[in-house]
Amino acid sequence: MKYPVINVAVLDDYQGVSLSLADWSLLDGRANVSVFNDHVSDSGAVVERLRPFDVVCVMRERTPLSRDVLEKLPNLKLIASTGLANASLDEEAAKDLGIEIRHTGYSSTPTIEFTWALLLSMARNVVQENLSLRQGGWQRSVGDELAGKTLGLLGLGRVGSAVGVIGRAFGMDVAAWSQNLTAEAAARHGVRYVTKDELFSTSDFLSIHVRLSPRTHHLVGTAELARMKPTSRLINTSRGPIVDASALIEALRTNRIAGAALDVYDVEPLDNPHPLRQFDNVLATPHIGYVSKEQYRTFYGDTVHNIVGWLDETFGVTRLESGKSTR
C-alpha cells in the first residue's frame, strides 16, 4: 500500500540551522519539508503561509497559533512544538479540531548560563568597553565587583535556584522571594527568604525567574521599580510581560535604576524603533537565552522523531533499518 507524502513546515528558523542539527533524512519519501527563516506576525499572513501543510513545527512561542488561526487550517493534523510546553498554542482549540500536539525535551542550562553572561557583562560594562575599543578608545568606565553584593531572585525554581548557586560561588548574598516560596524552601537552596519589599529594596542585581501567568503578569511594575536602589540592575531572561514595559522604560529613562539586561519582551521580535533599542543603560539581546547548539539538537532531533512517530501511528507503518516502510 502506498502512503501519502505529507507537507511539513518548519517555522522561524532565524539562524537557518534546523536542517543541519537533526537527521531529517528519517522523513525521506514520507514528507516534503519546507523551512521558513523569516518571521510572520500578522495572523492572516500566518494562515496563508500554513494552509498547505499537514504538520507545522513551531519554535517555542515565536509564532502563536490561536483558535482563530487553527480553524482556518483544515489540512493541519500535527503541531510539533519545541520545549515541554508552549503558552502560545491554543491546546483546547487544537483538541477540538482534532489536531495533535507533541512536545520535545528541554534543558534549562542555556538560560542559567546566559543569565550570568548578562549579569557579568552589565557589572563590568563589557559591551561599552568593547565598543570603545573597536572605535579606537581605551578604558571608559569603572565596573562593579560581585562579591559582597546582594543578588535578588524573583523565583527560586529550576533556573532561579541554579542561578543562586552560582551567585554564592561569586561570594554574593543571595536572597529570594516569590508568591509560593517559603522560608524552608529557600533554606534548602542555601538562600535567604525575604519579603517582596525587601527583595526589591535591597538587591544590587535582581534576576527574574518566575513563569508568566495571570498572577505574574506585570508583577514588576512602577511600585516595585521605585523601591529599587538607583544603583540596582534588573535582569529578565524569563518572559517580557512579567515586567510592566512602560514602567521599566520610565525607570530607565529617568535613571531610577542603574540599568537592565533584557532577553525577553512583550512583543517579539522587538519593534524597531523601540526605546529599549536606544537606551545606553540597557543591555538587550534577542531572546537567545535558551538558544544553544545542544538545545537545538534536542529540539529539532526530537521534532523529527515526533513526526516519524506520528506518521507510524497514523498510517500503521513500521520503519525498517533500511529506511523503507512496511505495515
HELIX and SHEET records of a PDB file:
HELIX    1   1 SER A   18  SER A   20  5                                   3    
HELIX    2   2 TRP A   24  LEU A   27  5                                   4    
HELIX    3   3 SER A   43  LEU A   50  1                                   8    
HELIX    4   4 ARG A   67  LEU A   70  1                                   4    
HELIX    5   5 GLU A   91  ASP A   96  1                                   6    
HELIX    6   6 THR A  109  ALA A  123  1                                  15    
HELIX    7   7 VAL A  126  ARG A  134  1                                   9    
HELIX    8   8 ARG A  158  ALA A  169  1                                  12    
HELIX    9   9 ALA A  183  ARG A  188  1                                   6    
HELIX   10  10 LYS A  196  THR A  202  1                                   7    
HELIX   11  11 THR A  222  ARG A  227  1                                   6    
HELIX   12  12 GLY A  240  ILE A  242  5                                   3    
HELIX   13  13 ALA A  245  ARG A  253  1                                   9    
HELIX   14  14 PRO A  275  ARG A  277  5                                   3    
HELIX   15  15 LYS A  293  PHE A  315  1                                  23    
SHEET    1   A 5 ALA A  31  VAL A  35  0                                        
SHEET    2   A 5 ILE A   6  VAL A  10  1                                        
SHEET    3   A 5 VAL A  55  VAL A  58  1                                        
SHEET    4   A 5 LEU A  78  SER A  81  1                                        
SHEET    5   A 5 GLU A 100  HIS A 103  1                                        
SHEET    1   B 7 ARG A 192  TYR A 193  0                                        
SHEET    2   B 7 ASP A 173  TRP A 177  1                                        
SHEET    3   B 7 THR A 150  LEU A 154  1                                        
SHEET    4   B 7 PHE A 205  ILE A 208  1                                        
SHEET    5   B 7 ARG A 233  ASN A 236  1                                        
SHEET    6   B 7 GLY A 259  LEU A 262  1                                        
SHEET    7   B 7 VAL A 282  ALA A 284  1                                        
SHEET    1   C 2 THR A 318  ARG A 319  0                                        
SHEET    2   C 2 SER A 325  THR A 326 -1                                        
END                                                                             
